[in-house]
Amino acid sequence: MTEQTETQQRPALVVDFGAQYAQLIARRVREAGVYSEIVPHTATAEEIAAKNPVALILSGGPSSVYEDGAPQLDPAVFDLGVPTLGICYGFQYMAQTLGGEVAHTGLREYGATDARIPATESTLLAGQPAEQNVWMSHGDQVSRAPEGFDVLATTEATKVAAFANEERRLYGVQWHPEVKHSVNGQAIIENFLHRGAGLPADWNSDNVIAEQTERIRDQVGDARVISALSGGVDSAVSTALVHKAIGDQLTAVFVDHGLLRKGEREQVEKDYVESTGVRLITVDAVDTFLGHLEGVTDPETKRKIIGREFIRAFEQVQRDLVEEAKATGGAPVKFLVQGTLYPDVVESGGGAGTANIKSHHNVGGLPDDLDFELVEPLRALFKDEVRAIGRELGIPEAIVGRQPFPGPGLGIRIIGEVTRERLEILREADAIAREELTKAGLDETIWQCPVVLLADVRSVGVQGDGRTYGHPIVLRPVSSEDAMTADWTRLPYDVLAKISNRITNEVREVNRVVLDVTSKPPATIEWE
């Protein structure tokens, strides 16, 4: 597989100290029109300098700077001359490393906190109200700023809640400006980027399309390419972007593995092809996939099987296209397009210190004998950025605006063995839930609503004149910005009632509908 750099544009780097919100910081930077990437705190000053960053932001984290094994950063980073903003733990680490003091005062601040900002004319806090509500989450406090730093803000418990060294362009805040609970938080991030670092707000979907189109052409040359088209947002946009770059060199491959939602095959074969002009080959592999999944109940094994058979299907198409090329004198097929996004890269262990959470996704669980080089044009992007690019490319809103759907499809929304009968049960229940959410105008309110079949559980019910032993269905509506964290969505009771009534009335095998009210963390969005 070829290795790509994320982008040709110089990044603002977010140094991750184990923060829950590291990716949220990166998103906020992008919302300010500046390209961002995340690097682990273990990166050396030399490695960071090699990325040629335009700015650094040191994230928060759950540790105390005094703990054994607390995250550290190469102190030489502060001598690179790169404008730097420390947030929460990053702020404390900066203070301690540069000669200030961080103290255990016993005065903790969690949640909404009033901050006093006398220095509202400063670069970092320009235009800010002198008193404002900010979001805190810390036990230690910076009790003395390093020499050469001006104190910009205080709270009742914290003498140094923000500071700046304008000459060195080093800044820090104790609170979390990246969360919406900090009312003026985005303005702080924008002040740092545009005023402190002097960066223009010039990163947007238009230049991403232009840049990626050029890079795809450079990578592919005159070779032929096949695309893994699932019908979801990510693969739909990545396929359309590659098609824009190389046209008829691309063949999209849609594998019907039998784990799709109702109507998905028809939507891809008709609406998507009409809007993009992509050449499409549909592989009917239902029997193959379900045969390999027979008797399998372990979630990880299911993911591995589905991922393996996907690649095998593509390799068969590749062999067919090779024969076609030989017969017509065409170019060989060497590349495979995947709709990998930036959160997938991080969650799949794409960097030092990251956990392998999503082994079922594009960047995890690929066979060792993969016979393609990968083209991943969305690898540096978040979901909302991908949707914006999809709209620019003219993809139908029904596809580009749809809820995220996992690569293994309904196979990981059936708890237990995957069978044809269970898939039909889940397909109908899922279609009802999606239809009612759309009718209620809630598609943009929720991030997604997985519908889960507890196939190995039987629930006692009363339907008609007799007792039944049907399956429970779980509704999992969640709200999120990028799926890194999520909260369950408080759907209107009448909508929940309508969904429940329709499912239990129209799906004969289901006699109970339950609501999952767990956030992420501790739970993931999908059940498997």
C-alpha positions in Angstrom: 0.0 0.0 0.0 1.2 3.5 -0.8 1.5 5.9 2.1 0.1 9.4 1.7 0.7 12.6 3.5 -2.6 14.0 4.8 -2.5 17.2 2.7 -0.1 19.5 0.9 -1.2 22.4 3.0 0.8 23.3 6.1 -1.2 22.3 9.2 -2.0 23.7 12.5 -1.1 20.7 14.8 -3.2 19.7 17.8 -0.9 17.9 20.2 -3.0 15.2 22.0 -2.3 14.8 25.7 -5.0 12.1 25.9 -7.9 14.6 25.7 -11.5 13.6 25.2 -11.8 16.7 23.0 -8.6 16.6 20.9 -10.6 16.0 17.7 -13.1 18.7 18.7 -10.2 21.2 18.9 -9.1 20.1 15.4 -12.7 20.7 14.1 -12.8 24.1 15.7 -9.6 25.1 13.9 -11.0 23.9 10.6 -14.2 25.9 11.3 -11.9 28.9 11.6 -10.7 28.2 8.0 -7.3 26.7 8.9 -6.3 23.1 8.1 -5.5 21.0 11.2 -4.1 17.6 12.1 -3.6 15.7 15.4 -0.3 14.4 16.6 0.5 12.5 19.8 2.3 14.1 22.7 5.1 11.6 22.1 6.1 13.3 18.9 9.6 14.8 19.1 10.4 18.4 18.3 12.2 17.2 15.2 9.1 15.2 14.1 6.8 18.2 14.7 9.1 20.5 12.9 9.2 18.1 9.9 5.5 18.7 9.4 6.2 22.4 9.0 3.3 23.5 11.2 1.8 27.0 11.1 0.6 26.8 14.7 0.4 24.4 17.6 -2.4 23.7 20.1 -1.7 21.7 23.2 -4.8 19.8 24.2 -6.3 19.1 27.6 -6.0 15.7 29.3 -7.2 13.8 32.3 -3.8 13.7 34.1 -2.1 15.9 36.6 1.3 17.3 35.6 2.6 15.9 38.9 1.5 12.3 38.3 4.1 9.6 37.6 3.8 8.8 33.9 1.9 12.0 33.1 2.0 12.9 29.4 5.1 14.8 28.5 6.1 16.8 25.4 9.6 17.4 24.1 10.4 20.9 25.7 12.3 21.8 22.5 8.9 22.3 20.9 8.7 25.6 22.6 11.9 26.7 20.9 10.6 26.1 17.3 9.2 29.6 17.0 5.8 28.2 16.2 2.8 30.1 17.7 1.4 27.9 20.4 -1.8 27.8 22.4 -2.1 25.6 25.6 -5.5 24.4 26.7 -6.2 23.0 30.2 -3.5 20.3 30.8 -1.6 21.8 27.8 -1.8 25.2 29.5 -0.4 23.8 32.8 2.3 21.8 31.1 3.4 24.9 29.2 3.5 26.9 32.5 5.5 24.2 34.3 7.9 23.6 31.5 8.7 27.3 30.9 9.4 28.1 34.6 6.0 28.9 36.1 4.3 27.0 39.0 1.4 24.6 39.0 0.0 24.0 42.5 -2.3 21.5 44.3 -4.5 24.1 46.0 -7.4 21.7 46.7 -9.7 24.1 44.8 -11.2 22.3 41.9 -13.3 23.8 39.0 -15.6 21.7 37.0 -18.3 22.9 34.6 -19.6 26.5 34.2 -17.2 29.0 35.8 -17.1 32.8 35.9 -13.9 34.2 34.5 -12.6 37.8 34.9 -10.7 39.2 31.9 -9.3 42.6 32.6 -6.9 42.4 29.6 -9.5 42.4 26.9 -7.2 44.3 24.5 -4.7 41.3 24.4 -4.2 39.3 21.2 -5.8 36.2 22.6 -8.8 37.8 24.3 -9.5 40.8 22.0 -13.2 41.6 21.7 -14.1 39.5 24.8 -16.4 40.7 27.6 -14.6 41.4 30.8 -16.7 38.9 32.6 -17.8 35.7 30.9 -18.9 32.1 31.6 -16.3 29.4 30.6 -16.2 25.6 30.9 -13.6 24.3 33.4 -12.4 20.8 34.2 -9.3 20.8 36.4 -7.9 20.1 39.9 -4.5 21.8 39.7 -4.0 25.5 39.1 -1.3 27.6 37.6 -0.3 29.7 40.6 2.5 31.7 38.9 3.0 32.4 35.2 6.4 31.9 33.7 8.7 34.9 33.4 7.8 37.1 30.5 4.2 36.1 30.5 1.3 38.4 31.2 -1.7 37.1 33.2 -4.9 37.7 31.1 -7.7 36.1 33.2 -8.5 34.9 36.7 -11.3 33.0 38.4 -12.3 32.8 42.0 -10.2 29.6 42.5 -7.4 30.2 39.9 -5.0 33.1 40.0 -3.7 32.5 36.5 -6.5 31.3 34.2 -5.0 32.6 31.0 -1.6 34.1 30.0 0.4 35.2 27.0 4.0 36.0 25.9 3.4 38.2 22.9 7.0 38.3 21.9 7.3 34.5 21.6 3.6 34.1 20.5 2.9 31.6 23.3 -0.6 31.7 24.8 -2.7 29.6 27.2 -6.1 29.2 28.8 -7.2 27.1 31.7 -10.7 26.5 30.4 -11.9 24.6 27.3 -12.6 27.1 24.4 -13.4 24.2 22.1 -16.7 23.3 23.8 -19.8 25.2 23.2 -20.4 25.7 26.9 -17.5 28.3 26.7 -19.7 31.0 25.2 -16.8 32.9 23.6 -14.6 29.9 23.0 -14.5 29.9 19.2 -13.5 33.6 19.2 -10.5 32.7 21.4 -9.4 30.0 18.9 -9.9 32.4 16.0 -8.0 35.1 17.8 -5.1 32.8 18.3 -5.0 31.6 14.7 -5.7 34.8 12.9 -4.2 37.4 15.2 -1.6 35.5 17.1 -0.4 33.2 14.3 -1.4 35.5 11.5 -3.1 32.8 9.5 -5.8 33.5 6.8 -9.1 31.7 6.9 -8.6 30.1 3.5 -9.2 26.3 4.0 -12.5 25.2 2.6 -14.2 22.5 0.5 -13.4 24.2 -2.8 -9.6 24.1 -2.3 -9.9 20.6 -0.9 -11.5 19.4 -4.2 -8.9 21.1 -6.3 -6.0 19.8 -4.2 -7.2 16.3 -4.0 -8.1 16.1 -7.7 -4.4 17.0 -8.5 -3.0 14.5 -6.0 -5.3 11.7 -7.3 -4.0 12.2 -10.8 -0.4 12.3 -9.6 -0.9 9.1 -7.6 -2.8 7.1 -10.2 -1.3 8.2 -13.5 -2.9 6.2 -16.3 -3.7 3.1 -14.3 -7.3 2.0 -13.8 -9.0 2.3 -10.4 -11.9 0.5 -8.7 -13.9 2.1 -5.9 -15.5 0.4 -2.9 -18.9 2.0 -3.2 -21.2 1.1 -0.3 -23.9 3.7 -0.8 -22.9 5.5 2.4 -21.8 9.2 2.5 -18.0 8.5 2.7 -17.7 6.0 -0.2 -20.2 8.0 -2.3 -18.1 11.2 -2.0 -14.7 9.6 -2.3 -15.9 7.8 -5.5 -17.3 11.0 -7.0 -14.1 12.9 -6.1 -11.9 10.3 -7.8 -14.2 10.2 -10.8 -13.9 14.0 -11.1 -10.1 13.5 -11.2 -9.7 10.6 -13.6 -13.1 10.0 -15.2 -13.5 6.7 -17.0 -10.3 5.3 -15.5 -12.5 4.6 -12.5 -15.0 1.7 -12.1 -17.2 1.7 -9.0 -17.9 -1.7 -7.5 -21.1 -2.1 -5.3 -21.2 -5.3 -3.3 -24.7 -6.4 -2.3 -23.8 -8.6 0.7 -27.3 -8.9 1.9 -26.6 -6.7 4.9 -27.9 -3.5 3.4 -30.9 -1.4 4.5 -34.1 -1.4 2.6 -33.9 0.2 -0.8 -30.2 0.9 -0.7 -29.2 -1.1 -3.8 -31.8 0.6 -5.9 -30.7 4.0 -4.6 -27.1 3.4 -5.6 -27.8 1.8 -9.0 -30.2 4.6 -10.1 -29.8 7.9 -8.2 -26.1 7.9 -7.7 -25.1 6.7 -11.1 -27.4 9.2 -12.8 -25.9 12.1 -10.8 -22.2 11.2 -11.2 -22.0 9.3 -14.4 -19.7 6.7 -12.7 -19.4 3.3 -14.4 -20.9 0.8 -11.9 -20.5 -2.9 -11.5 -22.9 -4.6 -8.9 -21.7 -7.8 -7.3 -24.5 -10.0 -6.0 -22.7 -11.8 -3.1 -25.5 -12.4 -0.7 -25.2 -16.1 -0.6 -21.4 -15.9 -0.2 -21.5 -13.5 2.8 -24.3 -15.2 4.6 -22.7 -18.6 4.0 -19.5 -17.4 5.8 -21.5 -15.8 8.6 -23.5 -18.9 9.3 -23.2 -19.9 13.0 -21.0 -16.9 13.8 -22.0 -14.8 16.8 -18.7 -13.1 17.9 -18.8 -9.5 16.8 -15.1 -9.2 16.0 -15.3 -12.4 13.9 -18.3 -11.0 12.0 -16.4 -7.8 11.2 -13.3 -9.7 10.0 -15.4 -12.0 7.8 -17.3 -9.1 6.2 -14.2 -7.1 5.6 -12.4 -10.1 4.1 -15.2 -11.0 1.8 -15.5 -7.4 0.6 -11.9 -7.4 -0.5 -12.3 -10.8 -2.1 -15.2 -9.5 -4.1 -13.1 -6.5 -5.3 -10.2 -8.8 -6.2 -12.6 -10.9 -8.4 -13.7 -7.8 -10.1 -10.1 -6.8 -10.6 -9.4 -10.1 -12.3 -12.3 -9.6 -14.5 -11.2 -6.1 -15.4 -7.6 -7.4 -16.0 -9.0 -9.8 -18.6 -11.1 -7.0 -20.1 -7.9 -4.8 -20.3 -6.0 -7.6 -22.0 -8.7 -8.0 -24.6 -9.0 -4.3 -25.3 -5.3 -3.2 -24.7 -6.4 -1.1 -21.7 -4.3 0.0 -18.6 -4.0 -2.4 -15.6 -6.2 -2.1 -12.5 -3.8 -1.1 -9.6 -5.8 1.1 -7.1 -8.7 0.8 -4.7 -10.6 3.8 -3.5 -11.8 3.8 0.1 -13.9 6.4 2.0 -11.6 6.5 5.1 -12.1 9.7 7.2 -9.8 11.3 9.8 -11.7 10.0 12.8 -11.4 6.5 11.3 -7.6 6.9 11.1 -7.4 8.0 14.7 -9.8 5.4 16.1 -8.2 2.6 14.2 -4.8 3.2 15.7 -3.5 5.5 13.0 -0.8 7.1 15.2 1.2 6.6 18.3 -0.9 6.4 21.5 -4.2 5.9 19.7 -6.5 3.0 20.6 -7.7 0.5 18.0 -11.4 1.0 18.5 -12.7 0.4 15.0 -11.2 -2.7 13.7 -14.2 -3.2 11.4 -13.7 0.1 9.6 -11.8 0.8 6.3 -8.4 1.3 7.9 -8.7 -1.8 10.2 -9.0 -5.5 9.5 -7.8 -5.4 5.9 -6.3 -8.8 4.7 -2.5 -9.1 4.7 -2.5 -10.1 1.1 -4.4 -7.0 -0.1 -3.7 -6.8 -3.9 -4.4 -3.0 -4.4 -2.7 0.3 -3.6 -5.2 2.5 -1.7 -6.5 5.9 -2.8 -8.1 7.6 0.3 -9.0 11.2 -0.8 -11.0 11.9 2.4 -8.5 10.6 4.9 -7.8 14.1 6.3 -11.5 15.1 6.7 -14.4 15.1 9.2 -17.9 14.0 8.3 -19.4 17.5 7.9 -16.5 18.5 5.6 -17.2 15.4 3.5 -20.9 16.3 3.2 -19.9 19.8 2.0 -17.7 18.4 -0.6 -20.4 15.9 -1.7 -22.8 18.8 -2.2 -20.2 20.7 -4.2 -19.8 17.6 -6.4 -23.6 17.4 -7.1 -24.3 14.2 -5.2 -28.1 13.8 -4.4 -29.0 15.1 -0.9 -30.7 11.7 -0.2 -27.2 10.2 -0.2 -24.9 13.0 1.0 -27.2 13.9 3.8 -27.9 10.4 5.1 -27.0 9.1 8.5 -23.7 7.3 8.9 -23.9 3.6 8.3 -21.2 1.1 9.4 -19.2 -0.7 6.7 -20.4 -4.2 8.0 -24.0 -3.0 7.6 -26.8 -4.7 9.5 -24.4 -7.5 10.3 -23.2 -5.7 13.4 -26.7 -4.6 14.4 -27.9 -8.1 14.9 -26.8 -9.3 18.3 -26.3 -13.0 17.6 -26.1 -15.0 14.4 -26.8 -13.3 11.1 -29.5 -15.1 9.1 -31.8 -14.1 6.2 -34.9 -14.1 8.5 -33.2 -11.9 11.1 -32.0 -9.5 8.4 -35.5 -9.1 7.0 -36.9 -8.4 10.6 -34.2 -5.7 11.2 -34.5 -4.2 7.7 -38.3 -3.6 8.2 -37.9 -2.2 11.7 -35.0 0.1 10.5 -37.0 1.4 7.6 -39.9 2.3 9.8 -37.7 4.1 12.3 -36.0 6.1 9.5 -39.3 6.9 7.8 -40.9 8.3 11.0 -37.8 10.3 11.9 -37.8 11.9 8.5 -41.6 12.6 8.7 -41.0 14.3 12.1 -38.2 16.5 10.6 -35.6 15.1 12.9 -33.0 14.0 10.3 -30.8 17.0 11.1 -31.3 16.8 14.8 -29.7 13.4 15.3 -26.4 12.1 14.1 -27.7 8.7 13.5 -30.2 6.2 14.9 -28.9 2.6 14.8 -31.8 0.1 15.1 -30.6 -3.1 16.8 -32.1 -6.5 16.8 -31.5 -8.6 20.0 -31.7 -11.8 18.0 -30.7 -14.1 20.8 -33.2 -12.6 23.3 -36.9 -13.5 23.5 -39.4 -11.2 25.1 -42.8 -12.1 26.5 -45.6 -10.1 25.0 -49.3 -10.1 24.4 -50.4 -9.6 20.8 -54.0 -10.3 19.7 -55.5 -12.9 22.1 -52.3 -14.8 23.0 -48.9 -14.6 24.5 -45.9 -14.2 22.2 -42.2 -14.7 22.5 -40.8 -12.1 20.1 -37.6 -10.2 19.7 -36.8 -6.9 21.3 -35.7 -4.0 19.0 -33.4 -1.3 20.4 -33.5 2.3 19.2 -30.2 4.2 19.6 -30.7 7.8 18.6 -27.6 9.8 19.2 -26.4 13.4 18.8 -22.8 14.1 17.9 -20.5 16.4 15.9 -18.0 13.8 14.7 -18.9 10.5 16.5 -15.9 10.8 18.8 -18.3 11.6 21.7 -22.1 11.4 21.6 -25.1 11.8 23.7 -28.5 10.1 23.3 -31.0 12.3 21.6 -34.1 13.3 23.5 -36.6 12.5 20.8 -40.2 13.6 21.3 -42.3 11.0 23.1 -45.0 11.0 20.4 -42.4 10.1 17.7 -41.0 7.3 19.9 -44.5 6.0 20.4 -45.3 6.1 16.7 -42.1 4.2 15.9 -42.8 1.6 18.6 -46.4 1.1 17.6 -45.6 0.7 13.9 -42.7 -1.7 14.5 -44.7 -4.0 16.9 -47.7 -3.9 14.6 -46.0 -4.3 11.2 -43.0 -6.5 12.1 -44.6 -9.7 13.3 -41.6 -11.1 15.0 -41.0 -8.1 17.3 -43.1 -7.5 20.4 -41.0 -5.0 22.3 -39.1 -1.7 21.5 -36.7 -0.2 23.9 -34.6 3.0 24.0 -30.8 3.1 24.6 -30.1 6.2 26.8 -26.3 5.8 27.1 -23.8 8.4 26.1 -20.4 7.8 24.4 -18.3 7.2 26.4 -18.9 4.9 28.2 -20.8 3.1 25.4 -20.0 3.2 21.6 -22.6 4.3 19.1 -23.0 0.8 17.6 -23.7 -2.1 19.9 -21.1 -4.4 18.3 
